[in-house]
Amino acid sequence: MDADGPVTAQTQSGRRPVLVWDMPTKLFHWLVVVLVVTAYVTSRLNWMDWHVRIGEALLALVLFRLLWGFFGSETARFRRFLRAPAAAWRHLRHVFRREADLQVGHKCGGRGWYCYCWLCCWGDAKRRHARRRAVDPMGSRVDRQRHHSAAHDPVGRIALAAVALHVLAITLYAIAKGHNLLRPMLIGRKLLPEQIGAPRPASALLALLLLVVSVVATTLLAMYL
């Protein structure tokens, strides 16, 4: 039995499991989820050393995703899902239309602009960390009232709004269109008709190389910015 159901059922429905999300894309997605939650918690608890480290990890992931968007697997490439606003609007006009999910990769309405939020959050955390070090070189805890948490900071509000919008879109597609967007991002595969070709994956070695480049770039930025 395959992860997507019995082989007989797949044959009868004329569909077969197709790998639409590679492991690097899935890991990026879920690591960002974990790190964003952790960044919010450490900000609320005023654990700024950890908050900055998490911001640097997020920056490394974002840089990796940007590189993967140009050199990675077919469904991860920006040219596959970044469209003009008019095309995105045409897609969103039918968001309440009940239809089969035949999309391979990101929806047309999807955008990678949340990367900007994480870059801003990282930069904001670095600035606050530098101010704290200037006032208190020993790194002791700062008065909570002087710290702008993610819930009150403008950049933090943008990031939280991006997260809320992402969750809302997943919920809307599940209710209005009957499309389960979480399952393919968890298992990597989706049941698709035979006539839809499988996307081309990129090598794991390339993903590792791009990750190393991203980590090195983040380390240099953290040291000199």
C-alpha positions as CSV (number, residue, x, y, z in Angstrom):
1,M,0.0,0.0,0.0
2,D,1.3,3.4,-1.0
3,A,1.3,6.4,1.4
4,D,-1.5,7.9,-0.7
5,G,-3.8,4.8,-0.7
6,P,-4.2,1.4,-2.3
7,V,-2.8,0.8,-5.7
8,T,-6.1,-0.5,-6.9
9,A,-7.9,2.6,-5.9
10,Q,-5.3,4.8,-7.7
11,T,-5.7,2.8,-10.9
12,Q,-9.5,2.9,-10.8
13,S,-9.5,6.7,-10.4
14,G,-6.9,7.2,-13.1
15,R,-4.5,8.9,-10.8
16,R,-1.1,8.0,-9.4
17,P,1.1,9.5,-6.7
18,V,3.4,12.2,-7.9
19,L,6.3,13.7,-6.0
20,V,5.5,17.4,-6.0
21,W,7.6,18.6,-3.1
22,D,11.2,17.6,-2.6
23,M,12.8,17.1,0.8
24,P,14.7,20.5,0.8
25,T,11.4,22.4,0.2
26,K,9.5,20.4,2.9
27,L,12.3,20.9,5.4
28,F,12.5,24.6,4.7
29,H,8.7,25.0,5.1
30,W,8.5,23.2,8.5
31,L,11.7,24.6,9.9
32,V,10.4,28.1,9.2
33,V,7.2,27.2,11.1
34,V,9.2,25.9,14.1
35,L,11.6,28.8,14.1
36,V,9.0,31.5,13.7
37,V,7.1,30.2,16.7
38,T,10.3,29.9,18.7
39,A,11.3,33.5,17.6
40,Y,8.0,34.8,18.9
41,V,8.3,32.9,22.2
42,T,11.9,34.1,22.8
43,S,10.9,37.6,22.0
44,R,8.0,37.5,24.5
45,L,10.3,36.1,27.1
46,N,13.0,38.7,26.3
47,W,15.6,36.0,25.6
48,M,17.3,38.2,23.0
49,D,20.5,36.1,22.6
50,W,18.4,33.1,21.5
51,H,16.1,35.4,19.5
52,V,19.0,36.7,17.5
53,R,20.3,33.2,16.9
54,I,16.9,32.1,15.6
55,G,16.8,35.2,13.4
56,E,20.1,34.2,11.9
57,A,18.9,30.6,11.3
58,L,15.8,32.1,9.6
59,L,18.0,34.3,7.5
60,A,20.1,31.3,6.4
61,L,16.9,29.4,5.5
62,V,15.5,32.4,3.5
63,L,18.8,32.7,1.6
64,F,18.7,29.0,0.9
65,R,15.1,29.3,-0.3
66,L,16.0,32.2,-2.6
67,L,18.8,30.1,-4.2
68,W,16.6,27.0,-4.3
69,G,14.0,29.2,-6.1
70,F,16.5,29.6,-9.0
71,F,18.5,26.4,-9.0
72,G,16.3,23.8,-7.2
73,S,13.5,21.4,-8.2
74,E,11.0,22.4,-10.7
75,T,8.1,23.1,-8.3
76,A,10.4,25.1,-6.1
77,R,11.5,27.5,-8.8
78,F,10.0,31.0,-8.8
79,R,9.2,31.0,-12.5
80,R,6.7,28.2,-11.8
81,F,4.5,30.2,-9.4
82,L,5.4,33.9,-9.4
83,R,2.9,35.6,-11.7
84,A,1.7,39.0,-12.6
85,P,-0.9,40.5,-10.3
86,A,-3.6,40.1,-13.0
87,A,-2.9,36.3,-13.2
88,A,-3.1,36.0,-9.4
89,W,-6.4,37.9,-9.4
90,R,-7.9,35.7,-12.0
91,H,-6.9,32.7,-9.9
92,L,-8.3,34.2,-6.7
93,R,-11.6,35.1,-8.3
94,H,-12.4,31.3,-8.5
95,V,-11.2,30.5,-5.0
96,F,-14.7,29.5,-3.9
97,R,-15.2,27.2,-6.9
98,R,-15.3,23.5,-6.0
99,E,-13.0,21.7,-8.3
100,A,-10.4,18.9,-8.4
101,D,-6.9,19.8,-7.2
102,L,-4.7,19.4,-10.3
103,Q,-2.1,22.0,-9.3
104,V,1.6,20.8,-9.3
105,G,3.4,23.1,-6.9
106,H,2.4,26.4,-5.5
107,K,-0.9,28.0,-6.3
108,C,-0.9,31.0,-8.7
109,G,-2.0,33.3,-5.9
110,G,1.0,32.3,-3.7
111,R,3.8,34.7,-3.1
112,G,7.3,34.6,-1.6
113,W,7.0,38.0,-0.1
114,Y,7.0,36.5,3.5
115,C,10.8,36.2,3.0
116,Y,10.9,39.9,3.3
117,C,9.3,39.7,6.7
118,W,11.9,37.3,8.0
119,L,14.7,39.4,6.7
120,C,13.2,42.4,8.4
121,C,12.7,40.5,11.6
122,W,16.3,39.4,11.6
123,G,17.6,42.9,11.0
124,D,15.3,44.3,13.7
125,A,16.5,41.6,16.2
126,K,20.1,42.4,15.3
127,R,19.6,46.2,15.9
128,R,17.9,45.6,19.2
129,H,20.6,43.1,20.3
130,A,23.3,45.7,19.4
131,R,21.5,48.4,21.4
132,R,21.2,46.1,24.4
133,R,24.9,45.2,24.2
134,A,25.8,48.9,24.0
135,V,23.8,49.6,27.2
136,D,24.7,46.4,29.0
137,P,27.9,44.6,27.8
138,M,27.4,41.8,30.3
139,G,24.3,40.7,28.6
140,S,22.0,40.8,31.6
141,R,18.2,40.9,31.1
142,V,16.7,44.2,30.0
143,D,13.6,45.7,31.5
144,R,10.7,44.1,29.7
145,Q,9.0,47.5,29.3
146,R,11.9,48.8,27.2
147,H,11.7,45.8,24.8
148,H,9.3,45.9,21.9
149,S,8.0,42.4,21.6
150,A,6.8,40.9,18.3
151,A,3.2,41.7,19.3
152,H,3.9,45.5,19.5
153,D,6.7,46.0,17.1
154,P,5.7,47.1,13.6
155,V,8.0,44.6,11.8
156,G,6.7,41.9,14.2
157,R,3.1,42.7,13.3
158,I,3.9,42.4,9.6
159,A,5.4,39.0,10.2
160,L,2.5,37.8,12.3
161,A,0.1,39.1,9.7
162,A,2.0,37.1,7.0
163,V,1.7,34.0,9.2
164,A,-2.0,34.6,9.8
165,L,-2.7,35.1,6.1
166,H,-0.8,31.9,5.2
167,V,-2.9,29.9,7.7
168,L,-6.1,31.6,6.5
169,A,-5.3,30.7,2.9
170,I,-4.7,27.0,3.8
171,T,-8.0,26.9,5.7
172,L,-9.9,28.7,2.9
173,Y,-8.7,26.2,0.3
174,A,-9.6,23.3,2.5
175,I,-13.2,24.6,3.2
176,A,-14.1,26.3,-0.1
177,K,-12.3,24.1,-2.6
178,G,-11.8,20.9,-0.8
179,H,-8.0,21.1,-1.4
180,N,-5.7,19.6,1.3
181,L,-2.5,21.7,1.0
182,L,-0.9,20.4,4.2
183,R,-0.8,16.7,3.3
184,P,1.4,17.1,0.2
185,M,3.7,19.4,2.1
186,L,4.0,16.7,4.7
187,I,4.5,13.6,2.6
188,G,5.7,15.3,-0.6
189,R,3.3,13.4,-2.9
190,K,-0.1,14.2,-4.4
191,L,-2.5,12.0,-6.4
192,L,-2.7,13.4,-10.0
193,P,-4.1,12.3,-13.3
194,E,-1.8,10.2,-15.5
195,Q,-1.6,13.0,-18.2
196,I,0.0,15.4,-15.8
197,G,3.7,14.9,-15.8
198,A,5.9,14.6,-12.7
199,P,8.1,17.7,-12.0
200,R,11.8,17.4,-12.3
201,P,13.6,17.2,-8.9
202,A,17.0,18.6,-8.2
203,S,19.8,16.7,-6.5
204,A,20.2,16.5,-2.8
205,L,23.9,17.3,-3.2
206,L,23.0,20.6,-4.8
207,A,20.7,21.4,-2.0
208,L,23.5,20.7,0.5
209,L,25.9,22.9,-1.4
210,L,23.4,25.8,-1.5
211,L,22.7,25.4,2.2
212,V,26.4,25.7,3.0
213,V,26.6,28.8,0.9
214,S,23.6,30.3,2.7
215,V,25.1,29.5,6.2
216,V,28.4,31.0,5.2
217,A,26.7,34.1,3.9
218,T,24.6,34.5,7.0
219,T,27.6,34.1,9.2
220,L,29.4,36.9,7.3
221,L,26.4,39.1,7.5
222,A,26.1,38.5,11.3
223,M,29.7,39.3,11.8
224,Y,30.0,42.5,9.7
225,L,26.5,44.1,9.9
